[in-house]
Amino acid sequence: MSIQSIENTWQMKAACRGPQAEIFFPPPHFERKEEKLERENRAKGICTTCSVQRACLNYAIRIREPHGIWGGLSETERKHAVNRLN
């Protein structure tokens, strides 16, 4: 098993796996602000139940993931978190 696959084994335990995964990313069509906030809040609610939330957030920050909800934070929230650390 490679180091990368060992580091990413948390993904197999993620609460977002499965059919609900689509709410973690913007749809391919236009999304009104209210719809975006509702979708993101539903995704973040799933994150609060996830046993690997911290590993997910650390991964998204490390690779500078520009899209979606990761570890309970949106793109903008992750950018602000990184800026506070610097």
C-alpha angles and dihedrals in degrees: 000000000000124000090247093054090048091050092050100047087105087074090070089059096045117128090218094067115114136032095335091061091096092071090066092069134048116265120248090249131065113290122201117228092250091051091049093051092048092048092047092048091052090050093047089051089059089048091057089062095047121111092205099046094122094049089049093051092046090051094049092049093046094052092036092235105202099196141057139000113310125173090353096303132105124225092267094045091052091051090052091048091052092047091052090054093052 
